Amino acid sequence: VSRRLLSLSLHVAPSREIRGDRLETVPCAGRARITGVKTEELINYMRGKHRDLQQSVYDYFNSRPELQTPIEISKDDHRELCMKQLMGLVREAGIRPFRYVAEDPAKYFAIVEAVGSVDMSLGIKMGVQYSLWGGSVINLGTKKHRDKYFEGIDNLEFPGCFAMTELHHGSNVQGLQTTATFDPLTDEFIIDTPNGGAIKWWIGNAAVHGKFASVFARLLLPPPTTAAHGNVSDMGVHAFIVPIRDMKTHDPLPGVDIHDCGHKIGLNGVDNGALRFRSVRIPRDNLLNRFGDVSRDGKYSSKLPTINKRFAATLGELVGGRVGLAYSSVGVLKIAAVIAVRFSLLRQQFGPPDQPEISILDYQSQQLKLMPMLASAYAFHFGTSHLVEKYCEMKKSDDERLVADVHALSAGLKSYVTSYTARSISVCREACGGHGYAAVNRFGNLRNDHDIFQTFEGDNTVLLQQVAGYLLKQYQEKFKGGPLSSTLNYLRDSMNAYLSQPNPVTARWEGGDHLRDPNFQLDAFRYRTSRLLHSVAVRLQKHSKSLGGFGAWNRCLNHLLTLAESHIESVILAKFIDAVKSCPDASSRTALKLLCDLYALDRIWNDIGTYRNVDYVAPNKAKAIHKLVEYLCFQVKNIAKELVDAFDLPDYVTRAPIGMQAAEDAYTVYTQYAGF
């Protein structure tokens, strides 16, 4: 009886302690009329301490219009222009990204975002040179490698490649077939491509400009010379520095076959190639030996006892590329949103009888297309900024739990953000009608160049499975009484509350203050994640008895992917709420609260079936959420110009005459491109 009375009392007057730490309610932004947004204040808050660094990139290309990528350009010309752009940025403008890769990654990612907005091919080429090729040398190598290669990589005297992917193996890195066999007689490794499926494929910088490659291969040790019989020892995948072209003639070195992967859907400024090695000999010192080394007499040593641990440590050091892609993808989303919103504000079609035509952004359908997207761009900005902070913290720490947390967070954000951006570019193109199909308005190039973001640095579906696996591992830790990572703190005290029956009273609350309370929004996101996590754990346990571990995982795969996406949405919302609270300017804080509410409630509405199925949201409340989303879209529309201006992108980056010029000038500018 006491237990039932307590349960009833909690339904009537919910305890504030039951959900752990609570966020303070932020005053409802809709109660106060938004009279204007101080754009400069919002710019300073959004771009933060690296604004000047990004501006130096924009200023350089603004001063060198001949280095801005034209609308029509051939593959070969684009590749050469891309190299000239990178050389100019480093040698002329004095911007040295490589120095930040290890010392201050946040600055490096800021440069990557700015450079990628100028030309995505340039952003990727810079990433290959500094984050992948250069990053593998300084992160997987030791002092001798840094001393020998750092300056040459930094000043572009040593342009290089990152040769991991093979024709038959992309995501499954442990299945790579390229071999590096140690020869104790000559103190060398012999790099071999054993079959056609082991050809290194899609290797950036390989087709034209690269002189070196970080080649990932299986390290093979011959049996001891004293043994009459013995097998070769496979020590797992390691990275090796392999010269691929002559430093003076630029011709391929003996034993190195280089082929051009040709014209691609996008990113044609990046010279992707294929590499095949035929008994290519390299010095033993070219093994990047941070996690494993071979002595002169052929003995292997490592502080990490197993192949799996060495492999995990190796890939953990390469997570920076994934962080950069997530961060850069947000930059692409911002560009698309700026062009589409500015066009929609100026473009007029139809209207009331005998009255002037109205802006197409005044139509509710256009608002529902673009305003949640604009809110998401802001949400992703704060989410990926948090990821960059965690990554910088990880680089200064040896905390294994932090490394695992950053790995899962980068995998989830990269997957979620790039998939959303890819869909959004097409929505923006459609929202701009026929004009959006013109190449000058950039949507075609943005869509084609960005599309591969969903595949390289980890296929998005594979990465989401890694997130789901991490969540299940943490879920298991919770019930063993172990510690949880900081990203999953909400599971510590709240799982039981989230898995209890929904409160029948709060399920029917539909007031604006309640729906816009960050406590309600975050609880709703975390409730969904917790239920998905618990239910998929039960399903996996059930199916593993008859199907085995692999079969059970495959049977529950869609469930697992939904779980991973739900968790990432929860993380993004939590960081957005924190950003709203931390904003020092009142007008900017009000605008950000409006966007945060739209981001949260739009996603709740999009998955309203889940909440209705478990009675977390009653029918009247669902209807209220839908109406509020429409209202918030209208409110955001009223300050949309200020919100896209706050992204502070230069005109030549958005390069959309219809969106950039005054209405009377747009026609003149646009028709120049059309040939009239």
CORTARA-V629662 format. One record per backbone hydrogen bond with DSSP energy under -0.5 kcal/mol. CO is the residue of the C=O (numbers start at 1). NH is the residue of the N-H. If there is no record, write none. Layout:
co = <CO/CO>
nh = <NH/NH>
This chain:
co = <1/2/3/4/5/6/7/8/9/17/28/29/33/37/38/39/40/41/42/43/44/47/48/50/51/52/53/54/55/56/57/58/59/60/64/65/71/74/75/76/77/78/79/80/81/82/83/84/85/86/87/87/88/88/89/94/95/96/97/97/98/98/99/100/104/104/105/106/107/108/109/110/111/112/113/114/115/115/119/120/121/122/123/124/125/126/126/127/127/128/129/130/132/133/134/135/136/137/140/142/142/143/144/145/146/149/150/151/152/152/153/159/159/161/161/162/163/165/169/171/172/173/178/179/180/181/182/183/183/183/187/188/189/189/190/190/191/192/192/195/196/197/199/200/202/203/203/205/211/211/212/213/213/214/214/215/215/217/218/218/219/220/221/224/232/233/233/236/238/239/240/240/242/244/246/251/253/255/255/256/257/259/267/269/270/271/272/273/274/275/276/277/277/279/280/282/283/284/286/287/293/295/299/301/303/306/307/308/309/310/311/312/313/314/315/316/318/319/319/320/321/322/323/324/325/326/327/328/329/330/331/332/333/334/335/336/337/338/339/340/341/342/343/344/347/350/352/358/359/360/363/364/365/366/367/367/370/371/372/373/374/375/376/377/378/379/380/381/382/383/384/385/386/387/388/389/390/391/392/393/394/398/399/400/401/402/403/404/405/406/407/408/409/410/411/412/413/414/415/416/417/418/419/420/421/422/423/424/425/426/427/428/429/430/432/432/433/434/435/438/439/442/443/444/445/446/447/450/451/452/452/454/455/459/460/461/462/463/464/465/466/467/468/469/470/471/472/473/474/475/476/477/477/477/478/485/486/488/489/489/490/491/494/495/496/497/503/505/506/507/511/512/514/516/517/517/518/519/520/521/522/523/524/525/526/527/528/529/530/531/532/533/534/535/536/537/538/539/540/541/542/543/543/544/547/548/549/550/551/552/554/556/557/558/559/560/561/562/563/564/565/566/567/568/569/570/571/572/573/574/575/576/577/578/579/580/585/586/587/588/589/590/591/592/593/594/595/596/597/598/599/600/601/602/603/605/607/607/608/609/610/611/611/612/618/619/620/621/622/623/624/625/626/627/628/629/630/631/632/633/634/635/636/637/639/640/641/642/644/645/650/650/651/656/656/657/662/662/663/665/666/667/668/669/669/670/670/671/671>
nh = <5/6/7/8/9/10/11/12/13/20/31/32/35/39/42/43/44/45/46/47/48/50/51/54/55/56/57/58/59/60/61/62/63/64/67/68/73/78/79/80/81/82/83/84/85/86/87/88/89/90/91/92/92/93/95/96/97/99/100/101/101/102/103/104/107/108/109/110/111/112/113/114/115/116/117/118/118/119/123/124/125/126/127/128/129/130/131/131/132/133/134/135/136/137/138/139/140/141/290/145/146/147/148/149/150/153/154/155/157/158/156/211/212/163/214/164/216/201/166/173/175/176/218/192/220/190/184/186/187/188/284/183/191/282/181/192/280/179/194/198/199/168/167/275/204/206/273/210/244/245/161/215/242/163/216/217/240/238/180/220/235/182/233/227/234/221/235/219/217/288/215/242/213/253/250/246/256/257/278/258/276/274/270/271/272/207/261/203/259/200/257/193/279/281/191/189/286/287/241/289/301/298/295/293/305/310/311/312/313/314/315/316/317/317/318/319/321/322/323/324/325/326/327/328/329/330/331/332/333/334/335/336/337/338/339/340/341/342/343/344/345/346/347/361/360/358/355/349/362/363/367/368/369/370/371/372/374/375/376/377/378/379/380/381/382/383/384/385/386/387/388/389/390/391/392/393/394/395/396/396/397/400/403/404/405/406/407/408/409/410/411/412/413/414/415/416/417/418/419/420/421/422/423/424/425/426/427/428/429/430/431/432/432/433/435/436/436/437/438/441/442/446/447/448/449/450/451/453/454/455/456/460/458/463/464/465/466/467/468/469/470/471/472/473/474/475/476/477/478/479/480/480/481/482/481/488/489/491/492/493/494/495/498/499/500/500/507/508/509/618/515/516/517/518/520/521/522/523/524/525/526/527/528/529/530/531/532/533/534/535/536/537/538/539/540/541/542/543/544/545/545/546/547/548/551/552/553/554/555/556/557/560/561/562/563/564/565/566/567/568/569/570/571/572/573/574/575/576/577/578/579/580/581/582/583/583/589/590/591/592/593/594/595/596/597/598/599/600/601/602/603/604/605/606/607/608/610/611/612/613/614/616/617/615/622/623/624/625/626/627/628/629/630/631/632/633/634/635/636/637/638/639/639/640/643/644/645/646/647/648/653/654/655/659/660/661/665/666/667/669/670/671/672/672/673/673/674/675/676>
